[in-house]
Each structure stands twice: as structure tokens, then as C-alpha cells.
Amino acid sequence: MMLGGIYAIIALIGLAAFMVYRTHVISKKQESESKTYGDLEIEEVNGEILSEKVLEKCRTSVSKVLKAISGNYGDTLHYFEAEDRKHLKETTKEVSSLNKKIKKLKSNIYNTVRKLQEESIDSGLYYVQVIDYLRETTHSLTFITNPCFEHLDNNHKVFTEAQLEEINILESKVRSLLTKSINMIDQSDFTHLQDLVDEQGKLIDLIKNLRKKQLKRIKKEKAGTKISMLYLSVLHETQNMLLHLINLLKAQRDFVASHKK
């Protein structure tokens, strides 16, 4: 301060203001994460966890995550089409946060199963299966959102008009299936699960046809290497997401059925 005078004082004030702001931001982030992860905790009764509590928490958590997956999947493809780098970057952060939530949920499995009542071992098995499939479904979304942002951030061209038309049709059908899946989980009614399995099969056939179309474009040199690889990757990860989704529904169905015996 003696050497720098007024300039040193201004610099120190600026540094202090920055540190206060940074501490505030970190505190808000930790508070937000704590609140989010607190929603994952399951109530205990006399040191034990009732299987009914696990089922209910599983139902609400899976429903919330699938809603987030549906929204982020649609946002990713729409922002990519619009070349909206800012909002696509925000979507990647949301997907990353979602991944952390599922990771936390999965890391809690050990304690949850350990505290389950002795006669509820089957419930623990179904719970593990549901969370595993939920984790894989979220992973597939990550492998769609991040590459789309990186592609756009590197100023590469977006999908062609034909590719965009195909992707928009696929996205609409995938989100429709997700909505039906969420409703099924919310109502714990899996009577029409086979209908969703059939719908998934038709979507996978659609993806195979879109993949063939893209390979023909590559053969005729009507599509560049980078955009072709991204397009095929989006198709592949969407298919993986659908496969994990149906497995998740089957596991949740069995979980619910085990409590009706």
C-alpha cells in the first residue's frame, strides 16, 4: 500500500470483493447440491428402512429423472439445430448435474440395502436394477448432449435439412415414449407395458432405417465426415437410451409386483 498508494488500495478492494463473490457462489452451489441430494434420502424407522419407503422414493426419483432426460434430450437437438451455443452449453451443465445426482443415488445403494428389513431382500435387488438402468439411460443422454455442444463449439456445420427432418421426427417419438413411461411409473400401473415394448421396437427399426439412409449418403459423398459421425452417434445413443428405458420399466414393474404378493 505504501508503494502502490491509491492503486494498491483499489486493487485490494477489488480482490476482496471478488473473494466475497466467489465464496457466495460456492456457498449457493453447495446449498443447491445439498438440497438436491437431500431429496434422495430414505426415511428410517428404528434404524431400518421399510421396503415400501424404498419403492416410493424409487418411484418419485425415477419419474423426476426421466422428465429431466426427456426435456434435456429435446433441448439438445433443438438448440443444436438453432446453433444456439449458449443454451446448449447450459443444457450440458444440466445433464452433468443430473449425472451427479444419479451417481449419488447409486452410491447410496449399499447403505439402503444394508438397512433394509431382512424380509425385504427382493426389494433391494429390484431397487439396484432400477437405479442401474436409470444410470445407463442418463449416460446415453450425456453421449448425445456433450458431442453436440463440442461440435457446435468448434464451429462445425449442423445437420443437413434432410438429417434435421429425420432427427425431429425421431425426437418427437422418443419423447412421446418417455412421457408414457413416466405416466406408467407415476401410476404404478404396468398393464400396458407390452404396448411400450412394441413402440420401442418400432423406434429401433426407425433408427436402423435412418442409419441406412446416412450410410447411403456417405457412400454417395453427400455428407461430411464429422457431421456423419455425430449423426450416427446420436442415433446409436438414442437406441441405447431406449433399450435401457424398457429394461428400467420392467425392473420397476417387478419391484411394484413384489409388494403386491
C-alpha atoms as an extended CHARMM CRD file, in Angstrom:
* protein
*
       261  EXT
         1         1  MET       CA              0.0000000000        0.0000000000        0.0000000000  PROA      1               0.0000000000
         2         2  MET       CA              2.8900000000        2.3170000000        0.7470000000  PROA      2               0.0000000000
         3         3  LEU       CA              4.4440000000        1.6070000000       -2.6450000000  PROA      3               0.0000000000
         4         4  GLY       CA              1.2670000000        1.4530000000       -4.7200000000  PROA      4               0.0000000000
         5         5  GLY       CA             -0.7400000000        4.1210000000       -2.9790000000  PROA      5               0.0000000000
         6         6  ILE       CA             -4.3250000000        4.5680000000       -4.1670000000  PROA      6               0.0000000000
         7         7  TYR       CA             -3.8720000000        1.9850000000       -6.9630000000  PROA      7               0.0000000000
         8         8  ALA       CA             -2.8560000000       -0.6990000000       -4.4780000000  PROA      8               0.0000000000
         9         9  ILE       CA             -5.8660000000        0.1060000000       -2.2830000000  PROA      9               0.0000000000
        10        10  ILE       CA             -8.2360000000       -0.1500000000       -5.2770000000  PROA      10              0.0000000000
        11        11  ALA       CA             -6.6470000000       -3.4730000000       -6.2660000000  PROA      11              0.0000000000
        12        12  LEU       CA             -7.0260000000       -4.8750000000       -2.7360000000  PROA      12              0.0000000000
        13        13  ILE       CA            -10.6520000000       -3.7540000000       -2.5590000000  PROA      13              0.0000000000
        14        14  GLY       CA            -11.2800000000       -5.4060000000       -5.9270000000  PROA      14              0.0000000000
        15        15  LEU       CA             -9.6320000000       -8.6380000000       -4.7600000000  PROA      15              0.0000000000
        16        16  ALA       CA            -11.6620000000       -8.6420000000       -1.5450000000  PROA      16              0.0000000000
        17        17  ALA       CA            -14.8960000000       -8.0850000000       -3.4970000000  PROA      17              0.0000000000
        18        18  PHE       CA            -14.0050000000      -10.9540000000       -5.8410000000  PROA      18              0.0000000000
        19        19  MET       CA            -13.2920000000      -13.3170000000       -2.9270000000  PROA      19              0.0000000000
        20        20  VAL       CA            -16.6100000000      -12.4330000000       -1.2600000000  PROA      20              0.0000000000
        21        21  TYR       CA            -18.4680000000      -13.0170000000       -4.5380000000  PROA      21              0.0000000000
        22        22  ARG       CA            -16.6690000000      -16.3230000000       -5.1650000000  PROA      22              0.0000000000
        23        23  THR       CA            -17.4270000000      -17.5460000000       -1.6380000000  PROA      23              0.0000000000
        24        24  HSD       CA            -21.0880000000      -16.6100000000       -2.1300000000  PROA      24              0.0000000000
        25        25  VAL       CA            -21.2950000000      -18.5050000000       -5.4280000000  PROA      25              0.0000000000
        26        26  ILE       CA            -19.6400000000      -21.6240000000       -3.9740000000  PROA      26              0.0000000000
        27        27  SER       CA            -21.9060000000      -21.4920000000       -0.9290000000  PROA      27              0.0000000000
        28        28  LYS       CA            -25.0320000000      -21.2160000000       -3.1200000000  PROA      28              0.0000000000
        29        29  LYS       CA            -23.8650000000      -24.1400000000       -5.2600000000  PROA      29              0.0000000000
        30        30  GLN       CA            -23.1770000000      -26.3370000000       -2.2190000000  PROA      30              0.0000000000
        31        31  GLU       CA            -26.5440000000      -25.3870000000       -0.7340000000  PROA      31              0.0000000000
        32        32  SER       CA            -28.2790000000      -26.2840000000       -4.0100000000  PROA      32              0.0000000000
        33        33  GLU       CA            -26.4980000000      -29.6380000000       -4.2620000000  PROA      33              0.0000000000
        34        34  SER       CA            -27.2250000000      -30.3990000000       -0.6180000000  PROA      34              0.0000000000
        35        35  LYS       CA            -30.9150000000      -29.7340000000       -1.2020000000  PROA      35              0.0000000000
        36        36  THR       CA            -30.9290000000      -31.8600000000       -4.3450000000  PROA      36              0.0000000000
        37        37  TYR       CA            -29.1610000000      -34.8030000000       -2.7470000000  PROA      37              0.0000000000
        38        38  GLY       CA            -31.2350000000      -34.4670000000        0.4080000000  PROA      38              0.0000000000
        39        39  ASP       CA            -34.2450000000      -35.4240000000       -1.7000000000  PROA      39              0.0000000000
        40        40  LEU       CA            -32.6030000000      -38.8140000000       -2.2600000000  PROA      40              0.0000000000
        41        41  GLU       CA            -32.5050000000      -39.8050000000        1.3980000000  PROA      41              0.0000000000
        42        42  ILE       CA            -34.9310000000      -42.5070000000        2.5340000000  PROA      42              0.0000000000
        43        43  GLU       CA            -36.6320000000      -42.2510000000        5.9170000000  PROA      43              0.0000000000
        44        44  GLU       CA            -35.5510000000      -44.7920000000        8.5290000000  PROA      44              0.0000000000
        45        45  VAL       CA            -37.7000000000      -46.4400000000       11.2150000000  PROA      45              0.0000000000
        46        46  ASN       CA            -35.7910000000      -47.7120000000       14.2580000000  PROA      46              0.0000000000
        47        47  GLY       CA            -32.5690000000      -47.8690000000       12.2470000000  PROA      47              0.0000000000
        48        48  GLU       CA            -34.2200000000      -49.8330000000        9.4430000000  PROA      48              0.0000000000
        49        49  ILE       CA            -35.6150000000      -48.8410000000        6.0600000000  PROA      49              0.0000000000
        50        50  LEU       CA            -39.0220000000      -50.1580000000        5.0710000000  PROA      50              0.0000000000
        51        51  SER       CA            -39.2570000000      -51.6040000000        1.5690000000  PROA      51              0.0000000000
        52        52  GLU       CA            -42.4000000000      -49.5130000000        0.9710000000  PROA      52              0.0000000000
        53        53  LYS       CA            -40.3460000000      -46.3650000000        1.5890000000  PROA      53              0.0000000000
        54        54  VAL       CA            -37.7130000000      -47.5500000000       -0.8900000000  PROA      54              0.0000000000
        55        55  LEU       CA            -40.3650000000      -48.2470000000       -3.5250000000  PROA      55              0.0000000000
        56        56  GLU       CA            -41.9690000000      -44.8280000000       -3.1000000000  PROA      56              0.0000000000
        57        57  LYS       CA            -38.6420000000      -42.9750000000       -3.1560000000  PROA      57              0.0000000000
        58        58  CYS       CA            -37.5680000000      -45.0060000000       -6.1800000000  PROA      58              0.0000000000
        59        59  ARG       CA            -40.8030000000      -44.1600000000       -7.9940000000  PROA      59              0.0000000000
        60        60  THR       CA            -40.5460000000      -40.4120000000       -7.3880000000  PROA      60              0.0000000000
        61        61  SER       CA            -36.8130000000      -40.2330000000       -8.1380000000  PROA      61              0.0000000000
        62        62  VAL       CA            -37.0700000000      -42.2110000000      -11.3840000000  PROA      62              0.0000000000
        63        63  SER       CA            -40.0280000000      -40.1330000000      -12.5340000000  PROA      63              0.0000000000
        64        64  LYS       CA            -38.1760000000      -36.8450000000      -11.9010000000  PROA      64              0.0000000000
        65        65  VAL       CA            -35.0260000000      -38.0410000000      -13.6670000000  PROA      65              0.0000000000
        66        66  LEU       CA            -36.9010000000      -39.3210000000      -16.7180000000  PROA      66              0.0000000000
        67        67  LYS       CA            -38.7110000000      -35.9740000000      -17.0070000000  PROA      67              0.0000000000
        68        68  ALA       CA            -35.3220000000      -34.2300000000      -16.9350000000  PROA      68              0.0000000000
        69        69  ILE       CA            -33.9220000000      -36.6630000000      -19.5210000000  PROA      69              0.0000000000
        70        70  SER       CA            -36.8680000000      -36.0200000000      -21.8440000000  PROA      70              0.0000000000
        71        71  GLY       CA            -36.5160000000      -32.2440000000      -21.5530000000  PROA      71              0.0000000000
        72        72  ASN       CA            -32.7520000000      -32.2230000000      -21.9920000000  PROA      72              0.0000000000
        73        73  TYR       CA            -32.8950000000      -34.6310000000      -24.9360000000  PROA      73              0.0000000000
        74        74  GLY       CA            -35.3330000000      -32.3440000000      -26.7640000000  PROA      74              0.0000000000
        75        75  ASP       CA            -33.4160000000      -29.1830000000      -25.8080000000  PROA      75              0.0000000000
        76        76  THR       CA            -30.1220000000      -30.6570000000      -27.0180000000  PROA      76              0.0000000000
        77        77  LEU       CA            -31.4190000000      -31.3890000000      -30.5150000000  PROA      77              0.0000000000
        78        78  HSD       CA            -33.3980000000      -28.1550000000      -30.8230000000  PROA      78              0.0000000000
        79        79  TYR       CA            -30.5580000000      -25.9040000000      -29.6280000000  PROA      79              0.0000000000
        80        80  PHE       CA            -28.1500000000      -27.7490000000      -31.9010000000  PROA      80              0.0000000000
        81        81  GLU       CA            -30.4400000000      -27.2030000000      -34.8700000000  PROA      81              0.0000000000
        82        82  ALA       CA            -30.7670000000      -23.4980000000      -33.9880000000  PROA      82              0.0000000000
        83        83  GLU       CA            -26.9660000000      -23.2560000000      -33.4910000000  PROA      83              0.0000000000
        84        84  ASP       CA            -27.7180000000      -21.8100000000      -30.0540000000  PROA      84              0.0000000000
        85        85  ARG       CA            -24.3370000000      -22.3670000000      -28.3970000000  PROA      85              0.0000000000
        86        86  LYS       CA            -25.2390000000      -20.5140000000      -25.1880000000  PROA      86              0.0000000000
        87        87  HSD       CA            -28.3330000000      -22.5570000000      -24.3350000000  PROA      87              0.0000000000
        88        88  LEU       CA            -26.7600000000      -25.8030000000      -25.4900000000  PROA      88              0.0000000000
        89        89  LYS       CA            -23.8790000000      -25.1790000000      -23.0780000000  PROA      89              0.0000000000
        90        90  GLU       CA            -26.4090000000      -24.6630000000      -20.2730000000  PROA      90              0.0000000000
        91        91  THR       CA            -28.0340000000      -27.9570000000      -21.2350000000  PROA      91              0.0000000000
        92        92  THR       CA            -24.6920000000      -29.7740000000      -20.9460000000  PROA      92              0.0000000000
        93        93  LYS       CA            -24.3630000000      -28.3880000000      -17.4040000000  PROA      93              0.0000000000
        94        94  GLU       CA            -27.8680000000      -29.5930000000      -16.5380000000  PROA      94              0.0000000000
        95        95  VAL       CA            -27.0730000000      -33.0640000000      -17.8750000000  PROA      95              0.0000000000
        96        96  SER       CA            -23.8150000000      -33.0950000000      -15.8990000000  PROA      96              0.0000000000
        97        97  SER       CA            -25.7300000000      -32.1580000000      -12.7280000000  PROA      97              0.0000000000
        98        98  LEU       CA            -28.2490000000      -34.9050000000      -13.4810000000  PROA      98              0.0000000000
        99        99  ASN       CA            -25.4110000000      -37.4030000000      -13.7950000000  PROA      99              0.0000000000
       100       100  LYS       CA            -24.0610000000      -36.3620000000      -10.4000000000  PROA      100             0.0000000000
       101       101  LYS       CA            -27.4940000000      -36.8820000000       -8.8820000000  PROA      101             0.0000000000
       102       102  ILE       CA            -27.7700000000      -40.4140000000      -10.2740000000  PROA      102             0.0000000000
       103       103  LYS       CA            -24.2080000000      -41.1680000000       -9.1970000000  PROA      103             0.0000000000
       104       104  LYS       CA            -25.1440000000      -40.0850000000       -5.6780000000  PROA      104             0.0000000000
       105       105  LEU       CA            -28.2770000000      -42.2020000000       -5.8460000000  PROA      105             0.0000000000
       106       106  LYS       CA            -26.2310000000      -45.2210000000       -6.8990000000  PROA      106             0.0000000000
       107       107  SER       CA            -23.5830000000      -44.6440000000       -4.2340000000  PROA      107             0.0000000000
       108       108  ASN       CA            -26.3560000000      -44.7490000000       -1.6010000000  PROA      108             0.0000000000
       109       109  ILE       CA            -27.4300000000      -48.2410000000       -2.6970000000  PROA      109             0.0000000000
       110       110  TYR       CA            -25.0890000000      -50.0140000000       -0.2560000000  PROA      110             0.0000000000
       111       111  ASN       CA            -26.4310000000      -48.1980000000        2.8050000000  PROA      111             0.0000000000
       112       112  THR       CA            -30.0200000000      -48.5730000000        1.6320000000  PROA      112             0.0000000000
       113       113  VAL       CA            -29.7660000000      -52.3300000000        1.0910000000  PROA      113             0.0000000000
       114       114  ARG       CA            -27.8270000000      -52.8030000000        4.3320000000  PROA      114             0.0000000000
       115       115  LYS       CA            -30.5860000000      -51.1200000000        6.3350000000  PROA      115             0.0000000000
       116       116  LEU       CA            -33.4570000000      -52.9120000000        4.6300000000  PROA      116             0.0000000000
       117       117  GLN       CA            -35.5200000000      -55.2750000000        6.7520000000  PROA      117             0.0000000000
       118       118  GLU       CA            -34.3810000000      -58.9030000000        6.4760000000  PROA      118             0.0000000000
       119       119  GLU       CA            -37.5430000000      -59.9810000000        4.6440000000  PROA      119             0.0000000000
       120       120  SER       CA            -37.1070000000      -57.2450000000        2.0400000000  PROA      120             0.0000000000
       121       121  ILE       CA            -34.0400000000      -58.5830000000        0.2150000000  PROA      121             0.0000000000
       122       122  ASP       CA            -36.0030000000      -58.9550000000       -3.0400000000  PROA      122             0.0000000000
       123       123  SER       CA            -36.8720000000      -55.2590000000       -2.8470000000  PROA      123             0.0000000000
       124       124  GLY       CA            -33.1560000000      -54.4670000000       -2.6030000000  PROA      124             0.0000000000
       125       125  LEU       CA            -32.4950000000      -56.4820000000       -5.7640000000  PROA      125             0.0000000000
       126       126  TYR       CA            -35.1640000000      -54.6720000000       -7.7860000000  PROA      126             0.0000000000
       127       127  TYR       CA            -34.0290000000      -51.2960000000       -6.4340000000  PROA      127             0.0000000000
       128       128  VAL       CA            -30.4430000000      -51.9590000000       -7.5730000000  PROA      128             0.0000000000
       129       129  GLN       CA            -31.6570000000      -52.9660000000      -11.0410000000  PROA      129             0.0000000000
       130       130  VAL       CA            -33.8220000000      -49.8570000000      -11.4540000000  PROA      130             0.0000000000
       131       131  ILE       CA            -31.0440000000      -47.4840000000      -10.4130000000  PROA      131             0.0000000000
       132       132  ASP       CA            -28.5120000000      -49.2570000000      -12.6760000000  PROA      132             0.0000000000
       133       133  TYR       CA            -30.7750000000      -48.8720000000      -15.7100000000  PROA      133             0.0000000000
       134       134  LEU       CA            -31.5170000000      -45.2590000000      -14.7740000000  PROA      134             0.0000000000
       135       135  ARG       CA            -27.7800000000      -44.5700000000      -14.6200000000  PROA      135             0.0000000000
       136       136  GLU       CA            -27.2440000000      -46.1010000000      -18.0670000000  PROA      136             0.0000000000
       137       137  THR       CA            -30.1590000000      -44.1490000000      -19.5380000000  PROA      137             0.0000000000
       138       138  THR       CA            -28.6450000000      -40.9040000000      -18.2490000000  PROA      138             0.0000000000
       139       139  HSD       CA            -25.2170000000      -41.8830000000      -19.5870000000  PROA      139             0.0000000000
       140       140  SER       CA            -26.6720000000      -42.2800000000      -23.0680000000  PROA      140             0.0000000000
       141       141  LEU       CA            -28.0450000000      -38.7300000000      -22.8620000000  PROA      141             0.0000000000
       142       142  THR       CA            -24.5790000000      -37.4640000000      -21.8890000000  PROA      142             0.0000000000
       143       143  PHE       CA            -23.0910000000      -39.0410000000      -25.0140000000  PROA      143             0.0000000000
       144       144  ILE       CA            -25.6270000000      -37.1080000000      -27.0990000000  PROA      144             0.0000000000
       145       145  THR       CA            -25.5010000000      -33.6850000000      -25.4370000000  PROA      145             0.0000000000
       146       146  ASN       CA            -21.7420000000      -33.2910000000      -24.9670000000  PROA      146             0.0000000000
       147       147  PRO       CA            -20.7080000000      -34.2180000000      -28.5510000000  PROA      147             0.0000000000
       148       148  CYS       CA            -23.4120000000      -31.9140000000      -29.9670000000  PROA      148             0.0000000000
       149       149  PHE       CA            -22.0740000000      -28.9870000000      -27.9270000000  PROA      149             0.0000000000
       150       150  GLU       CA            -18.4270000000      -29.7470000000      -28.7710000000  PROA      150             0.0000000000
       151       151  HSD       CA            -19.3100000000      -29.9750000000      -32.4670000000  PROA      151             0.0000000000
       152       152  LEU       CA            -21.1080000000      -26.6180000000      -32.3860000000  PROA      152             0.0000000000
       153       153  ASP       CA            -18.4490000000      -25.0180000000      -30.1800000000  PROA      153             0.0000000000
       154       154  ASN       CA            -15.8190000000      -25.9330000000      -32.7770000000  PROA      154             0.0000000000
       155       155  ASN       CA            -17.8430000000      -24.0870000000      -35.4300000000  PROA      155             0.0000000000
       156       156  HSD       CA            -18.6420000000      -27.2020000000      -37.4630000000  PROA      156             0.0000000000
       157       157  LYS       CA            -21.7490000000      -27.3500000000      -39.6350000000  PROA      157             0.0000000000
       158       158  VAL       CA            -25.0090000000      -28.6290000000      -38.1490000000  PROA      158             0.0000000000
       159       159  PHE       CA            -27.1380000000      -31.3880000000      -39.6640000000  PROA      159             0.0000000000
       160       160  THR       CA            -28.3840000000      -31.0500000000      -43.2240000000  PROA      160             0.0000000000
       161       161  GLU       CA            -32.0350000000      -30.2990000000      -43.9180000000  PROA      161             0.0000000000
       162       162  ALA       CA            -32.7470000000      -33.9960000000      -44.5330000000  PROA      162             0.0000000000
       163       163  GLN       CA            -30.9670000000      -35.0510000000      -41.3380000000  PROA      163             0.0000000000
       164       164  LEU       CA            -32.7780000000      -32.4200000000      -39.2840000000  PROA      164             0.0000000000
       165       165  GLU       CA            -36.1380000000      -33.5690000000      -40.5980000000  PROA      165             0.0000000000
       166       166  GLU       CA            -35.3290000000      -37.1660000000      -39.6530000000  PROA      166             0.0000000000
       167       167  ILE       CA            -33.9750000000      -36.2370000000      -36.2210000000  PROA      167             0.0000000000
       168       168  ASN       CA            -37.0200000000      -34.0950000000      -35.3980000000  PROA      168             0.0000000000
       169       169  ILE       CA            -39.3660000000      -36.9900000000      -36.2060000000  PROA      169             0.0000000000
       170       170  LEU       CA            -37.2620000000      -39.3440000000      -34.0700000000  PROA      170             0.0000000000
       171       171  GLU       CA            -37.0480000000      -36.8560000000      -31.1900000000  PROA      171             0.0000000000
       172       172  SER       CA            -40.8220000000      -36.4110000000      -31.1220000000  PROA      172             0.0000000000
       173       173  LYS       CA            -41.4280000000      -40.1740000000      -30.9950000000  PROA      173             0.0000000000
       174       174  VAL       CA            -38.7470000000      -40.7420000000      -28.3190000000  PROA      174             0.0000000000
       175       175  ARG       CA            -40.1680000000      -38.0410000000      -26.0670000000  PROA      175             0.0000000000
       176       176  SER       CA            -43.6550000000      -39.4700000000      -26.5460000000  PROA      176             0.0000000000
       177       177  LEU       CA            -42.3920000000      -42.8530000000      -25.3400000000  PROA      177             0.0000000000
       178       178  LEU       CA            -40.6720000000      -41.2030000000      -22.3800000000  PROA      178             0.0000000000
       179       179  THR       CA            -43.8890000000      -39.3990000000      -21.4190000000  PROA      179             0.0000000000
       180       180  LYS       CA            -45.8510000000      -42.6570000000      -21.4990000000  PROA      180             0.0000000000
       181       181  SER       CA            -43.1360000000      -44.3360000000      -19.4360000000  PROA      181             0.0000000000
       182       182  ILE       CA            -43.2510000000      -41.5630000000      -16.8200000000  PROA      182             0.0000000000
       183       183  ASN       CA            -47.0440000000      -41.8260000000      -16.5580000000  PROA      183             0.0000000000
       184       184  MET       CA            -46.7600000000      -45.5910000000      -16.1430000000  PROA      184             0.0000000000
       185       185  ILE       CA            -44.2480000000      -45.1910000000      -13.3180000000  PROA      185             0.0000000000
       186       186  ASP       CA            -46.2410000000      -42.4060000000      -11.6290000000  PROA      186             0.0000000000
       187       187  GLN       CA            -49.3810000000      -44.5580000000      -11.6070000000  PROA      187             0.0000000000
       188       188  SER       CA            -47.5250000000      -47.8170000000      -10.8270000000  PROA      188             0.0000000000
       189       189  ASP       CA            -49.7130000000      -49.4390000000      -13.4840000000  PROA      189             0.0000000000
       190       190  PHE       CA            -47.7710000000      -51.6040000000      -15.9360000000  PROA      190             0.0000000000
       191       191  THR       CA            -50.7850000000      -53.2520000000      -17.5820000000  PROA      191             0.0000000000
       192       192  HSD       CA            -49.8720000000      -51.8030000000      -20.9700000000  PROA      192             0.0000000000
       193       193  LEU       CA            -46.1180000000      -52.2650000000      -20.7330000000  PROA      193             0.0000000000
       194       194  GLN       CA            -46.1190000000      -54.5540000000      -23.7690000000  PROA      194             0.0000000000
       195       195  ASP       CA            -47.5210000000      -51.6670000000      -25.8260000000  PROA      195             0.0000000000
       196       196  LEU       CA            -44.4560000000      -49.6070000000      -24.9050000000  PROA      196             0.0000000000
       197       197  VAL       CA            -42.1750000000      -52.5490000000      -25.7070000000  PROA      197             0.0000000000
       198       198  ASP       CA            -43.7810000000      -52.7450000000      -29.1550000000  PROA      198             0.0000000000
       199       199  GLU       CA            -43.4240000000      -48.9760000000      -29.5820000000  PROA      199             0.0000000000
       200       200  GLN       CA            -39.7660000000      -49.2220000000      -28.6190000000  PROA      200             0.0000000000
       201       201  GLY       CA            -39.2830000000      -51.9490000000      -31.2380000000  PROA      201             0.0000000000
       202       202  LYS       CA            -40.7470000000      -49.7040000000      -33.9450000000  PROA      202             0.0000000000
       203       203  LEU       CA            -38.4590000000      -46.8550000000      -32.8600000000  PROA      203             0.0000000000
       204       204  ILE       CA            -35.4000000000      -49.0940000000      -33.0560000000  PROA      204             0.0000000000
       205       205  ASP       CA            -36.4710000000      -50.1420000000      -36.5610000000  PROA      205             0.0000000000
       206       206  LEU       CA            -36.7910000000      -46.4500000000      -37.4450000000  PROA      206             0.0000000000
       207       207  ILE       CA            -33.2780000000      -45.8060000000      -36.1420000000  PROA      207             0.0000000000
       208       208  LYS       CA            -31.9290000000      -48.6850000000      -38.2440000000  PROA      208             0.0000000000
       209       209  ASN       CA            -33.5660000000      -47.2100000000      -41.3470000000  PROA      209             0.0000000000
       210       210  LEU       CA            -32.1550000000      -43.7520000000      -40.5870000000  PROA      210             0.0000000000
       211       211  ARG       CA            -28.7270000000      -45.3170000000      -40.1370000000  PROA      211             0.0000000000
       212       212  LYS       CA            -29.0060000000      -46.9830000000      -43.5640000000  PROA      212             0.0000000000
       213       213  LYS       CA            -30.0240000000      -43.6690000000      -45.1590000000  PROA      213             0.0000000000
       214       214  GLN       CA            -26.9870000000      -41.9710000000      -43.6560000000  PROA      214             0.0000000000
       215       215  LEU       CA            -24.6470000000      -44.7200000000      -44.8470000000  PROA      215             0.0000000000
       216       216  LYS       CA            -26.0310000000      -44.2520000000      -48.3750000000  PROA      216             0.0000000000
       217       217  ARG       CA            -25.3330000000      -40.5070000000      -48.1240000000  PROA      217             0.0000000000
       218       218  ILE       CA            -21.7670000000      -41.2610000000      -47.0760000000  PROA      218             0.0000000000
       219       219  LYS       CA            -21.4190000000      -43.6980000000      -49.9700000000  PROA      219             0.0000000000
       220       220  LYS       CA            -22.5930000000      -41.0020000000      -52.3880000000  PROA      220             0.0000000000
       221       221  GLU       CA            -20.3460000000      -38.4320000000      -50.6500000000  PROA      221             0.0000000000
       222       222  LYS       CA            -23.3460000000      -36.2510000000      -49.7710000000  PROA      222             0.0000000000
       223       223  ALA       CA            -22.3010000000      -35.8090000000      -46.1410000000  PROA      223             0.0000000000
       224       224  GLY       CA            -19.0660000000      -34.7300000000      -44.4330000000  PROA      224             0.0000000000
       225       225  THR       CA            -17.1480000000      -36.9720000000      -42.0680000000  PROA      225             0.0000000000
       226       226  LYS       CA            -17.6620000000      -35.0370000000      -38.8120000000  PROA      226             0.0000000000
       227       227  ILE       CA            -21.3870000000      -34.4110000000      -39.2200000000  PROA      227             0.0000000000
       228       228  SER       CA            -21.9180000000      -38.0070000000      -40.3640000000  PROA      228             0.0000000000
       229       229  MET       CA            -20.1520000000      -39.3930000000      -37.3020000000  PROA      229             0.0000000000
       230       230  LEU       CA            -22.1490000000      -37.0980000000      -34.9950000000  PROA      230             0.0000000000
       231       231  TYR       CA            -25.4260000000      -38.0630000000      -36.6720000000  PROA      231             0.0000000000
       232       232  LEU       CA            -24.6840000000      -41.7880000000      -36.3670000000  PROA      232             0.0000000000
       233       233  SER       CA            -23.5920000000      -41.2900000000      -32.7520000000  PROA      233             0.0000000000
       234       234  VAL       CA            -26.8770000000      -39.5460000000      -31.8670000000  PROA      234             0.0000000000
       235       235  LEU       CA            -28.7960000000      -42.4350000000      -33.4470000000  PROA      235             0.0000000000
       236       236  HSD       CA            -26.7040000000      -45.0150000000      -31.6000000000  PROA      236             0.0000000000
       237       237  GLU       CA            -27.0230000000      -43.3910000000      -28.1790000000  PROA      237             0.0000000000
       238       238  THR       CA            -30.7550000000      -42.7860000000      -28.6890000000  PROA      238             0.0000000000
       239       239  GLN       CA            -31.1390000000      -46.5050000000      -29.3540000000  PROA      239             0.0000000000
       240       240  ASN       CA            -29.1480000000      -47.3140000000      -26.1920000000  PROA      240             0.0000000000
       241       241  MET       CA            -31.3370000000      -44.9280000000      -24.2160000000  PROA      241             0.0000000000
       242       242  LEU       CA            -34.4660000000      -46.7280000000      -25.4440000000  PROA      242             0.0000000000
       243       243  LEU       CA            -33.0780000000      -50.1550000000      -24.5790000000  PROA      243             0.0000000000
       244       244  HSD       CA            -32.1610000000      -49.0990000000      -21.0390000000  PROA      244             0.0000000000
       245       245  LEU       CA            -35.5250000000      -47.3570000000      -20.6280000000  PROA      245             0.0000000000
       246       246  ILE       CA            -37.5360000000      -50.5020000000      -21.3090000000  PROA      246             0.0000000000
       247       247  ASN       CA            -35.3060000000      -52.5550000000      -19.0060000000  PROA      247             0.0000000000
       248       248  LEU       CA            -35.8730000000      -49.9020000000      -16.3450000000  PROA      248             0.0000000000
       249       249  LEU       CA            -39.6440000000      -50.1690000000      -16.7780000000  PROA      249             0.0000000000
       250       250  LYS       CA            -39.5280000000      -53.9590000000      -16.4820000000  PROA      250             0.0000000000
       251       251  ALA       CA            -37.4490000000      -53.7370000000      -13.2970000000  PROA      251             0.0000000000
       252       252  GLN       CA            -39.8210000000      -51.1340000000      -11.8260000000  PROA      252             0.0000000000
       253       253  ARG       CA            -42.7920000000      -53.3510000000      -12.7490000000  PROA      253             0.0000000000
       254       254  ASP       CA            -41.2200000000      -56.2880000000      -10.9060000000  PROA      254             0.0000000000
       255       255  PHE       CA            -40.4200000000      -54.0220000000       -7.9570000000  PROA      255             0.0000000000
       256       256  VAL       CA            -44.0810000000      -52.9580000000       -7.7030000000  PROA      256             0.0000000000
       257       257  ALA       CA            -45.3330000000      -56.5180000000       -8.2360000000  PROA      257             0.0000000000
       258       258  SER       CA            -43.1580000000      -57.8270000000       -5.3900000000  PROA      258             0.0000000000
       259       259  HSD       CA            -45.1100000000      -55.6240000000       -2.9520000000  PROA      259             0.0000000000
       260       260  LYS       CA            -48.4650000000      -56.9420000000       -4.0980000000  PROA      260             0.0000000000
       261       261  LYS       CA            -47.7280000000      -60.5680000000       -3.2550000000  PROA      261             0.0000000000
